[in-house]
Amino acid sequence: MGQFGVAIGGVNSTLEVWATRMNARDMLMAMLADLIRTTIDDATRFRFPSGEVGQLRGWDGDLETTDARSYVPAGKSKWEFGTGPGAAKATADYEKRTGQTPEAEMAENTLVLVNLGSWDTSKKKIPEWENDRRQEGKWKDVKYLDGVQLVHWLKDHPAIAARYARNVLRTAPQEGALSTDEYWEEFSTQFKPALNEKLVIAGRQNEADELIAKFCGPADSFMLGAETSEEVIAFAVAAIRLAAPIVRDSLESKTLIVRTQTAARFFAMNTGLVFIAMGDAESLVGALGKKCPTPPASEESQIRCK
């Protein structure tokens, strides 16, 4: 299964520990928003407030998308996040939201309940609980996601898993792979004062725009020169962080800096990601680039795109 599979496989119990923290609900909302954002690309309505804004009254998430993908239902959906015991919390949240929501709104929306904990009763499985709720005919559909399903969803999106494994769950991510946030924190804080993205891009905005277009576009390749491999990675990450918000969110959720051959071999089986290869991983740029955009971080770097 590879090192990454082993590392993430231990996240479920960590999710349950995380559920006891004061900031768990806010961070769950942020993580779910990142997972949904990278799973779909056609949202006509997307509102998942977090932080202080997440404390406002109303739905935790309000979404509308055309196609059903992974754990995201098609059409309109209302999302409610929780951190309490599985089955009891699911029923309580269902009854609360059903009692508060107009019939016409329920008829056109799927209710999605999400909980960090695992489903805690063997008497009734999640599909059975969902089916009982559907039989009531209140909502267009009812779905429930527990910690086990969240782990599977995170496995499908390693860049997001890496970000939350280190910064939120307090577990180590895949050895040899960093999210763009992790890399930027590591790189920029080497300097006093810390570097900002505009300083790294300095006078090369056209090149940055071209690089972002290559990451987002069809198959192509071009050369990107730099004095050091570190500068290549910093330039690419800074370009992503300075991109338009919708582009930045999309690329940050699927970009990984890959440092080792072990990590590169595992991720070579993935699609839909963007890899920036450095060090030992550069020798496997060809394998990574077959399925995903992959610039090697050499001094004269060829950008390989899907």
C-alpha distance (Angstrom), angle and dihedral (degrees) to the residues before:
residue distance angle dihedral
M1 . . .
G2 3.80 . .
Q3 3.77 132.8 .
F4 3.79 94.1 -72.4
G5 3.79 92.4 54.8
V6 3.78 90.4 51.5
A7 3.81 93.2 48.4
I8 3.79 94.8 48.8
G9 3.79 92.5 41.4
G10 3.78 87.9 71.9
V11 3.80 94.2 53.2
N12 3.81 97.5 89.3
S13 3.80 94.9 73.4
T14 3.80 88.3 42.7
L15 3.79 89.8 55.3
E16 3.79 88.9 56.3
V17 3.81 91.0 50.5
W18 3.79 89.5 47.6
A19 3.82 88.6 52.9
T20 3.81 88.9 69.1
R21 3.81 93.5 58.8
M22 3.78 121.7 99.9
N23 3.81 93.6 -122.4
A24 3.81 95.3 44.6
R25 3.80 97.0 106.5
D26 3.80 94.3 48.3
M27 3.79 92.6 48.3
L28 3.80 91.8 45.8
M29 3.79 88.2 56.2
A30 3.80 91.0 50.9
M31 3.81 92.6 47.1
L32 3.79 92.9 48.0
A33 3.79 90.7 49.1
D34 3.82 89.8 53.2
L35 3.81 92.4 47.6
I36 3.80 93.2 48.3
R37 3.80 92.5 45.0
T38 3.80 92.5 54.7
T39 3.83 93.6 41.7
I40 3.82 96.9 55.5
D41 3.78 133.1 35.3
D42 3.78 103.4 -175.5
A43 3.81 106.4 64.1
T44 3.80 113.2 152.9
R45 3.81 89.8 -176.4
F46 3.81 124.5 26.9
R47 3.78 122.0 166.5
F48 3.80 119.0 156.4
P49 3.82 107.7 149.0
S50 3.81 118.7 -164.9
G51 3.80 137.9 176.8
E52 3.79 114.7 27.1
V53 3.79 90.4 -18.1
G54 3.82 88.0 57.4
Q55 3.80 89.0 66.2
L56 3.80 91.6 67.2
R57 3.78 115.6 111.5
G58 3.78 116.7 -100.9
W59 3.78 137.3 57.4
D60 3.79 119.6 -15.9
G61 3.79 88.3 -139.2
D62 3.79 135.9 13.4
L63 3.81 116.2 -172.9
E64 3.77 141.1 168.6
T65 3.80 122.7 -176.2
T66 3.79 135.5 155.8
D67 3.80 104.5 -130.7
A68 3.80 131.5 41.8
R69 3.80 109.5 -120.7
S70 3.79 127.8 177.6
Y71 3.82 106.4 -45.6
V72 3.81 94.5 -13.5
P73 3.83 115.4 99.0
A74 3.79 122.8 -140.1
G75 3.78 120.6 -106.7
K76 3.79 125.1 12.1
S77 3.80 120.5 -10.2
K78 3.79 138.6 176.0
W79 3.81 118.1 -149.0
E80 3.81 129.4 -153.2
F81 3.82 121.3 -174.1
G82 3.78 126.5 -156.8
T83 3.80 143.4 168.8
G84 3.83 103.4 -160.3
P85 3.83 131.4 103.4
G86 3.80 110.8 -49.1
A87 3.80 113.5 -118.0
A88 3.80 96.9 26.1
K89 3.80 92.5 47.6
A90 3.81 91.7 46.9
T91 3.80 92.5 53.6
A92 3.81 93.2 44.3
D93 3.81 92.8 49.8
Y94 3.80 91.6 45.4
E95 3.80 92.9 51.6
K96 3.82 93.1 44.7
R97 3.80 95.1 50.0
T98 3.80 93.9 40.9
G99 3.79 90.1 53.1
Q100 3.81 92.6 48.8
T101 3.81 100.3 44.4
P102 3.83 125.9 83.5
E103 3.80 114.9 -115.1
A104 3.80 93.4 -120.2
E105 3.82 91.0 54.4
M106 3.80 92.9 48.6
A107 3.80 91.3 49.6
E108 3.79 92.5 60.9
N109 3.83 99.3 37.6
T110 3.80 137.1 71.4
L111 3.80 112.1 -136.1
V112 3.82 110.3 -137.2
L113 3.82 116.5 -168.5
V114 3.82 116.6 -167.8
N115 3.81 126.3 -169.1
L116 3.81 132.2 178.1
G117 3.80 92.0 -144.0
S118 3.79 127.3 80.0
W119 3.81 121.5 -103.5
D120 3.80 101.0 -89.1
T121 3.80 107.3 -160.5
S122 3.80 130.3 72.5
K123 3.81 92.3 -167.5
K124 3.78 92.3 78.9
K125 3.79 126.4 20.2
I126 3.81 122.1 -141.6
P127 3.84 94.0 -104.0
E128 3.82 89.6 51.8
W129 3.81 91.7 49.8
E130 3.81 90.5 48.0
N131 3.81 91.4 48.8
D132 3.82 91.5 51.1
R133 3.79 89.5 54.0
R134 3.80 92.1 47.9
Q135 3.78 90.1 51.8
E136 3.79 88.4 60.8
G137 3.80 87.2 65.9
K138 3.80 95.5 -144.0
W139 3.80 100.4 120.7
K140 3.79 132.3 37.1
D141 3.83 85.2 -116.1
V142 3.81 138.8 -23.7
K143 3.81 125.9 -139.0
Y144 3.80 131.5 178.7
L145 3.82 125.9 -161.8
D146 3.80 120.9 -168.5
G147 3.79 132.5 -174.0
V148 3.81 93.2 -83.5
Q149 3.79 91.8 56.8
L150 3.80 91.0 45.3
V151 3.81 89.0 56.1
H152 3.82 90.6 53.3
W153 3.81 90.1 48.1
L154 3.81 90.8 50.9
K155 3.81 90.0 50.5
D156 3.80 88.4 58.1
H157 3.82 90.0 56.6
P158 3.81 109.1 42.0
A159 3.83 95.6 176.1
I160 3.81 91.5 60.2
A161 3.80 90.9 41.4
A162 3.81 90.6 53.9
R163 3.81 92.0 49.8
Y164 3.79 95.8 50.6
A165 3.81 95.7 36.8
R166 3.79 90.9 63.4
N167 3.80 104.7 27.8
V168 3.81 101.6 35.8
L169 3.79 113.1 12.2
R170 3.83 91.1 42.0
T171 3.78 93.3 -135.9
A172 3.80 126.0 122.0
P173 3.81 115.8 -96.8
Q174 3.80 123.7 -139.2
E175 3.79 109.8 -47.0
G176 3.77 107.6 -111.7
A177 3.82 99.3 22.9
L178 3.80 131.5 88.7
S179 3.78 134.1 -177.0
T180 3.81 116.7 -124.1
D181 3.81 90.3 -105.5
E182 3.80 91.7 53.8
Y183 3.79 92.8 46.6
W184 3.80 93.9 48.2
E185 3.80 91.9 49.8
E186 3.80 90.1 49.9
F187 3.81 94.7 45.5
S188 3.80 103.8 39.0
T189 3.79 96.0 47.6
Q190 3.82 91.4 60.1
F191 3.81 86.4 80.6
K192 3.81 131.7 66.5
P193 2.93 109.6 -110.8
A194 3.79 96.0 24.3
L195 3.80 114.5 -105.4
N196 3.78 119.2 -108.3
E197 3.79 126.1 -144.9
K198 3.82 95.7 -110.4
L199 3.78 91.3 56.7
V200 3.81 91.1 53.3
I201 3.82 92.5 48.9
A202 3.85 92.5 42.4
G203 3.81 109.3 156.0
R204 3.81 94.3 -11.3
Q205 3.80 101.7 89.5
N206 3.80 92.1 126.3
E207 3.80 90.0 55.8
A208 3.82 89.9 46.9
D209 3.81 91.6 51.3
E210 3.79 90.3 48.1
L211 3.79 91.4 51.0
I212 3.82 92.3 50.5
A213 3.80 89.4 49.5
K214 3.80 90.2 52.9
F215 3.79 91.7 49.9
C216 3.80 90.3 51.5
G217 3.80 100.0 35.7
P218 3.81 142.1 68.8
A219 3.81 128.7 -69.1
D220 3.78 114.6 -50.1
S221 3.79 142.4 121.8
F222 3.79 138.5 -146.5
M223 3.79 139.8 163.9
L224 3.80 124.9 -97.4
G225 3.79 115.3 -168.3
A226 3.79 126.2 -155.8
E227 3.79 138.6 155.0
T228 3.82 94.9 -117.2
S229 3.80 137.8 16.2
E230 3.81 88.7 -118.4
E231 3.80 89.4 59.1
V232 3.82 91.0 52.4
I233 3.80 92.2 54.9
A234 3.79 93.7 42.4
F235 3.80 90.4 50.6
A236 3.82 92.6 50.0
V237 3.81 93.4 46.6
A238 3.81 92.4 45.5
A239 3.81 89.7 50.6
I240 3.80 90.1 53.5
R241 3.81 92.6 47.5
L242 3.83 91.7 50.5
A243 3.81 94.9 46.8
A244 3.81 122.3 108.5
P245 3.84 109.6 -70.4
I246 3.81 95.9 -107.4
V247 3.83 91.1 48.7
R248 3.80 93.1 44.3
D249 3.81 92.2 50.3
S250 3.79 91.4 49.8
L251 3.81 96.3 47.1
E252 3.81 95.7 41.8
S253 3.78 90.4 54.1
K254 3.81 93.2 56.4
T255 3.83 107.1 27.9
L256 3.81 123.0 102.3
I257 3.79 130.9 -179.9
V258 3.81 103.4 -139.3
R259 3.80 117.0 -156.6
T260 3.82 107.6 169.3
Q261 3.79 137.2 51.1
T262 3.80 90.2 -125.7
A263 3.79 91.3 58.5
A264 3.79 92.0 42.3
R265 3.80 93.0 53.2
F266 3.78 91.6 51.1
F267 3.79 95.4 46.5
A268 3.81 92.2 45.4
M269 3.81 85.5 80.7
N270 3.82 92.2 59.6
T271 3.78 129.2 90.0
G272 3.78 130.6 -163.5
L273 3.82 94.6 41.8
V274 3.80 133.5 109.1
F275 3.81 116.8 -134.4
I276 3.80 129.4 -162.7
A277 3.79 105.5 -165.9
M278 3.81 124.7 -156.3
G279 3.78 139.5 163.6
D280 3.79 114.8 0.4
A281 3.81 90.6 -3.4
E282 3.82 92.3 66.3
S283 3.80 90.8 79.6
L284 3.81 88.6 64.5
V285 3.80 97.5 48.5
G286 3.80 89.2 111.8
A287 3.80 92.5 57.6
L288 3.80 92.5 45.5
G289 3.80 92.7 45.4
K290 3.82 93.6 56.7
K291 3.80 90.9 77.7
C292 3.81 106.9 15.1
P293 3.82 140.4 30.4
T294 3.81 105.6 -87.1
P295 3.81 125.9 177.1
P296 3.82 114.4 -172.2
A297 3.79 112.3 -137.6
S298 3.81 97.8 -127.2
E299 3.77 123.3 133.0
E300 3.81 89.5 -100.5
S301 3.81 101.0 33.7
Q302 3.77 125.6 -167.2
I303 3.80 112.1 -148.8
R304 3.79 109.1 -139.5
C305 3.79 116.6 -163.3
K306 3.78 132.9 -172.8
